[in-house]
């Protein structure tokens, strides 16, 4: 194993969770997050505008002109990512901020973390809300064996095929299957789930987690089919168990 050079001071990468919605950040985040943000000026973020707003809400007195932000999203050239970590090489810590929840989970921050490990930069995850885990915790489904599947395909035929495949996998392995959807497509997804899945299959719908409008319920597909539900533009996690 290659030894570190004596006296070399390298910054760390801090994975800083954000709130899941427009509530007061310190209602759902530990005070340690505030302390970390207070002392870090270098950040890698999904969206600069929302990141600055979040930082200001957590630390109102922090100087915004002193912040150095790099944007990491679907438009970022992967070859640029290693240079985002240059401040660490010069001894500065870097904070990674997601748009909502925990960086690196269904989030482009994972690309930064991969490069950090390649460069032997220490990665420090901070405690914060994860809608995926909080939905799983409150679903009453198998928390010993579960899988997160991200977004289902947009194509109708492929989406239906994947729904049936996840249901079959859940039944065969006893595994809870977790997925999500773009909020404005929620109502369409629910209709498709109720038409495609078998009636006894259990479905958890976890919406607006940590917000005042939070709604989490697990019922059979048959029971859901008798309920009118409007999830339009509300962040939602879905879990099925056959």
N, C-alpha and C positions, 0 to 999 in steps of 0.2 A: 504494500500500500504506500502511495506517495505521501511523504510527510509535508505538513504545512510549513512555510517559511517562518522562522522566528520573527516575532514583532509585527507580522502581517495582520492588520485589523480589517476584517471584512464585515460589511453590514449584513443584516438579516432580512428575510422576506416575511412580513406579517400578513396573514390572511385575515382581513378585518370584516366581520359580518355586518350587514346592514339590516334595517327593519324590513319587514315584509310588506309594509303598506305605509300610509301617511299618518302614522301615529308617532308620538314622542319617542325618539330613539331609545332614551334611557329607561323607558318603561319595559323594554324587551331585551335590552343589551346590558351586560355587566359594566360596572364602572371602570374596569380595566381597559375597555375599548376606548373610553374617553381619554384615559391617560396615555394610551398608545398614539392616538390621533394628535394629542397635544404636542408630542415631541417629534413626530415624523412630518417632513415637508415634501418627500418624494412619494408619488403614488402612481399606480397603474390601474386604470379605471375603464369601465365600459362606456360611460358617457360623462364627459367633463362637466357639463352643466349640472346634472343631478348629483354628481360626486361632490362638487363644490357646495351645493345646497345642503347635502348630508353633513359634510364636515362643519359647515357653519352652524347647523342645528345642534351638533354635539359639542362643538367648541366655538361659541359665538365670538370670543376674543382672539381667535387665531387669525394671523395675517394672511389674507387670501393672496396678495401679490407675491408672497414668499413661497407659495406652493408650486411644485413642479409636477405636472400631470402628463402622463402618456396614455393615449387611448388604445384600448385593446378590444376589438369587436370583429365582426365578420368582414370588415373592409381592411383590416390590418394585414400587411404583408408578413407572413410567417418569418421571413428572413430578417425582419426588423426586431423581432422579440428579444434576441440575445442582447442587443444594445440597450434595451429598456432596463437591464440589470446593471448597467455600468456604475450607477451611484453606489451600489453595494461594494464594488471593487475598490471604490475610493473611500469606503468606511461609513457610508450613509445607509441607514435602514430604509426599506421601501414598504409601503402599505399597498395591498391589493384589495380593491373594492368591487363588489358585485353590484348589479342594479338592485337586487333584492336577495336577502338571505346570505348564504355562505359561499365565498369564492371557491371555485374549483368543482362545485357540484352543479351539474347542468349549466355550466358557466365557462366562458373562455379563459378564466383565470387558471384553469388546469394546464394550459400551454406554458404559462409563466412558471408554474411550479415545476414542470418537467425540465425546463431549461435551468432553473435554479439548482435542481439536483445534479444535473450534468456538470454545472460549474461549482459544485460542492458548497453552495450557499445554504446556510441553515434556513429551514422553513418552519415558521411558528404559527400554528392555527389558533385563533382565538375563539372563545365560546360565543355562540349566538344562535338565533333561530334558523332552523332548516325546515321548510314546509314539508319536504319529503318525509323526514323522520317524525315530525310532529303529527302528520297525517297517519303514519304507520302506528305510532304510539296510541292514537285515539281511535283506531279502526276496529279493534277487537279481533283482528285477523292474525295470521301466523307471523309473529315477530322474530321467530327463530330461523325462518327461511323465507326471504323475500328478494325481489329483484326490481330495480328501477329501469324502465324502458324508454325514458325520455318522451318525445313526441311521437304519436302515431303517424303513419303516412297520410299525406293529403289526398292522394288518389283514392277514390271510393272503393274500388275493388281491392286494392292493396290494404287499405285500412280494415275492411271487413275480414280479409284473410288473416291479418295480424291479430284482430280481436279474438277470432276463433282459436288461433294458435296460442295466444296467451291463456285463454280459458282452458285449453287442453293441457298446456304445460302446468297450470295451477292444479288441475285435477290429478294429473299423473304424479307430480312431485310434492303436492301439498304446499306449493309455494305461492305466497301472495305476490301479485303482479301490480306494480305501481307505474302510472304514466301521467302525463299532463297534456294540456292543450292551450293554444293561444286563446286568451280570455273571450274574444269576440266570437269564437267558434264553439263555445261551451254547449250552448243549447242544441246545436246540431249534433255534436258528439254524443250527448246524453240520449237523444232520440235513436241514434244508430246503435248505441250500446244496448238499449232496451229491445230493439228489433233483432239484434244479432246474437246476444248471449242467451243461454238457457235460463229458464225461469227460476230454478233453485239457486243459481249462482249468486253469491253475495257481492254487493257493490258498495264501496264506501265513497262518499262524496265529501271532500273536505275543502271548504271554501272560505276565503278571507281569513286565513289563519292568523291569529293574534290581534285582529281588528275588532272593533265593537260589533260589526256585522257577522262575526264568525259563525259558520254553520258547518257542523260535522255530523254525519249520520251514516249508519250502515244498515242496509236492508237487502232483501232478495230482489232480483230483477223484477219479479212479479209484483212485489210491493211497490217498487219505484214506479212501475207502469201506471199505478193508480193515483199518482201524486203529480200535481203541477208545480214545476220548479223553474225559476228564472235565474240563470247563472251568467247572463250576458255581461261581459266585461269585468267579471270577478275572478281573480286568480284562484284556480281550483286544482286540487290533486285528486286523482282517481285510483282506487285500489280494487282489484277483483280477486275473489277466491272461490274456486269451484269445489 
